């Protein structure tokens, strides 16, 4: 199943933990790269509903390569171990 994304935005990373998603979003924002989170977490019942339960970090499609390069240069894979 494809991850949801609003028009003009692409999914950069998918996480199952909010902390890791916010960490990546914060680093991107600090670098001047607009980034938003799209969460599939059901807060009413505290449920993660399978594949749709991810927390997606989205960037503008024109910023994707720059964001990928930035993360590759500044973050180690151990910085976000729960990445899907």
Legacy VTK file of the C-alpha trace (Angstrom):
# vtk DataFile Version 3.0
C-alpha trace
ASCII
DATASET POLYDATA
POINTS 84 float
0.000 0.000 0.000
1.382 3.413 -0.910
1.857 5.954 1.849
-0.559 8.896 1.704
0.806 12.291 0.747
-0.809 15.626 -0.116
-0.203 16.978 -3.591
3.258 18.470 -3.970
4.645 16.591 -0.966
6.456 13.239 -0.842
7.133 10.800 1.958
10.774 11.024 2.978
10.709 8.559 5.889
8.181 6.380 7.716
8.388 5.644 11.437
6.386 3.745 14.023
7.547 5.996 16.859
6.602 9.667 17.174
9.903 10.624 18.809
12.002 9.542 15.824
9.648 11.214 13.350
9.757 14.501 15.271
13.549 14.278 15.543
13.900 14.041 11.762
11.285 16.752 11.186
13.075 19.088 13.621
16.443 18.571 11.959
14.967 19.241 8.536
13.206 22.399 9.742
16.413 23.639 11.407
18.177 23.185 8.057
15.557 25.332 6.326
13.715 22.413 4.721
9.939 22.518 5.227
8.755 19.193 6.666
5.440 18.005 8.049
4.260 14.881 9.836
1.306 12.801 8.800
0.289 10.321 11.465
-1.992 7.317 11.176
-2.046 6.798 14.946
-5.552 6.458 16.373
-5.289 8.544 19.528
-8.886 7.870 20.548
-8.175 4.212 21.142
-4.372 4.204 21.258
-4.202 1.780 18.371
-1.659 1.263 15.672
-3.535 -0.149 12.736
-0.998 -2.187 10.808
0.657 -0.723 7.739
-1.472 2.433 7.893
-0.247 3.211 11.412
2.998 4.823 10.317
4.099 8.344 11.057
5.238 9.850 7.780
7.770 12.656 7.427
6.892 14.595 4.289
8.889 17.172 2.373
8.064 19.186 -0.701
8.758 17.152 -3.817
11.305 19.716 -5.051
13.212 19.403 -1.739
13.402 15.608 -1.633
16.946 15.178 -2.976
18.282 17.956 -0.772
16.523 16.450 2.279
17.851 12.955 1.503
21.368 14.336 1.138
21.042 16.336 4.365
19.905 13.312 6.365
22.622 11.114 4.867
25.262 13.659 5.881
23.969 14.497 9.351
22.249 11.410 10.756
23.463 7.923 11.427
20.998 5.057 10.921
21.168 4.433 14.689
19.520 7.855 15.170
16.212 6.368 14.048
16.158 2.612 14.740
12.389 2.198 14.399
12.280 3.398 10.815
9.963 1.265 8.691
LINES 1 85
84 0 1 2 3 4 5 6 7 8 9 10 11 12 13 14 15 16 17 18 19 20 21 22 23 24 25 26 27 28 29 30 31 32 33 34 35 36 37 38 39 40 41 42 43 44 45 46 47 48 49 50 51 52 53 54 55 56 57 58 59 60 61 62 63 64 65 66 67 68 69 70 71 72 73 74 75 76 77 78 79 80 81 82 83
